[in-house]
């Protein structure tokens, strides 16, 4: 067996792995980056970028259908599914090629292809024929779709998001299981491209929304485009000659069966750690077999092993994976000098229409942190000036502030331009601005951001600003 000795071995060449490699290389040249699959990140291949390409096509189709609102008639709108998917694949391949080009610029001696497994805490075996002895190891193996067992009864008509971007044409109908980020984005896009869609959920969740007021608003809005039951009672999934037959309870109508061309399982993702022989790594694992780690250092216990990106199943977002790769790379490279890395204010966006955004602390986290002493400000975009002008006047923004200090704590939004407003709010939260300080910032007219100012004004009126309330205070002014 070939043997190699390095200071740092990185398992996985996705976003976290590539960033970790670049940081480690600043500190040592004895590093190897091991990839068991294709080069090219989840984002570029099957995530952020191809999904946004499909959404862009859907948004254009939808905007054309809104022409009558503005007195503009576009005639008959025809969606060419083959051309839609051709552009999705072509542009996707362009993004992937850019990532591959970056990896291939790494020195050959630093790259290794094959599946790595732990033989011991410091030894990896790659494809059974190369042994790598490493002083430190970074796990950055990413994640893959998680499919519940009963959905597998759809057999060859079961697809995950990875499969959709390989379609040559659009189908007539798709049943979507899982109204999370992936399910909502792809489900709405397919619906707007003329595909019959029905969405099933469990537990009542709608995307990442935690604020019940916004969740209810979003649920009502989505149901105006396609049926979405966030807590459905599915009795049976069966592969039939026509496709996939799904039997479910629908309100008082009793059992209903509908047949679809495909079943899209958008039921979450699972970290790729189960194929690493992680039990040989000498680190403590949780009940699901994932490594326990410090989110601020990415270190697994007191070991020389670090875990970053989707592999740790903490914050499966590209910008978080990049940050975690930086932290893990710095700490692995300078080990045993392990330091806390910069973790930014939580920020997430769902590219539905209206968009969903979450910033900072959720309403439940604010309640826990402030012990109930917080206030909420709100604005509806239904009558917001700029939103009405462009025909995007659907949505709700709720912002949270702490009584006493007046600090802005977090927000949730379902509405127009949420991807942009969320950045302004995340910057404010990270700078620990008070609501008063945020209102001192400039706002132009007429813009959608004026809606943000309205929400902040509402929050400011509801806040009791002054000396910090006594511990256990439950009467600090208007709350939820």
TAVENHU-V503049 format. One record per backbone hydrogen bond with DSSP energy under -1.0 kcal/mol. NH is the residue of the N-H (numbers start at 1). CO is the residue of the C=O. Records with the same first field share a line. If there is no record, write none. Layout:
NH=CO + CO
This chain:
2=129
4=131
6=133
7=30
8=30
9=136
10=32
11=138
12=34
18=14
19=15
20=16
21=17
22=18
23=19
24=20
25=21
27=24
28=24
31=29
32=8
33=110
34=10
35=112
45=41
46=42
47=42
49=43
51=47
52=48
53=49
54=50
55=51
56=52
57=53
58=54
59=55
60=56
61=57
62=58
63=59
64=60
65=61
67=64
69=66
70=67
71=68
72=67
81=79
84=80
85=81
86=82
87=83
88=84
89=85
90=86
91=87
92=88
93=89
94=90
95=91
96=92
97=93
98=94
99=95
100=96
101=97
102=98
103=99
104=100
106=103
110=107
111=108
112=33
114=35
117=125
118=276
119=123
120=123
124=132
125=117
126=130
127=115
129=126
130=126
131=2
132=124
133=4
134=122
135=6
136=7
137=304
138=9
139=306
140=11
144=270
146=268
151=148
152=149
153=150
154=151
155=152
157=154
158=155
159=263
163=160
164=160
165=161
166=163
167=164
174=196
175=262
176=198
177=264
178=200
184=180
185=181
186=182
187=183
188=184
189=185
190=186
191=187
192=188
194=191
195=190
196=172
198=174
199=227
200=176
201=229
204=230
207=179
209=206
215=211
216=212
217=213
218=214
219=215
220=216
221=217
222=218
223=219
224=221
225=222
226=222
229=199
232=201
235=247
236=247
238=245
240=243
243=240
244=260
245=238
246=258
247=236
248=256
249=233
250=254
253=250
256=248
258=246
260=244
262=173
263=157
264=175
265=159
266=177
270=144
272=142
273=271
276=273
280=277
281=278
286=290
289=286
292=284
294=299
298=294
300=305
303=300
306=137
307=298
308=139
312=309
313=310
317=315
321=317
322=318
323=319
324=320
325=321
326=322
327=323
328=324
329=325
330=326
331=327
332=328
333=329
334=330
337=334
338=336
341=296
348=358
350=356
352=350
355=415
356=350
357=413
358=348
359=411
360=346
361=409
366=362
367=363
368=364
369=365
370=366
372=367
373=370
374=372
375=401
377=399
379=397
381=395
388=384
389=385
390=386
392=387
394=392
396=414
397=379
398=412
399=377
400=410
401=375
402=407
403=373
404=464
405=403
406=402
408=433
409=400
410=400
411=359
412=398
413=357
414=396
415=355
421=417
422=418
424=420
425=421
426=422
427=423
428=424
429=425
430=426
431=427
432=429
433=428
435=406
438=434
439=435
441=438
450=447
451=448
453=449
454=450
455=451
456=452
457=453
458=454
459=455
460=456
461=457
462=458
463=459
466=404
473=470
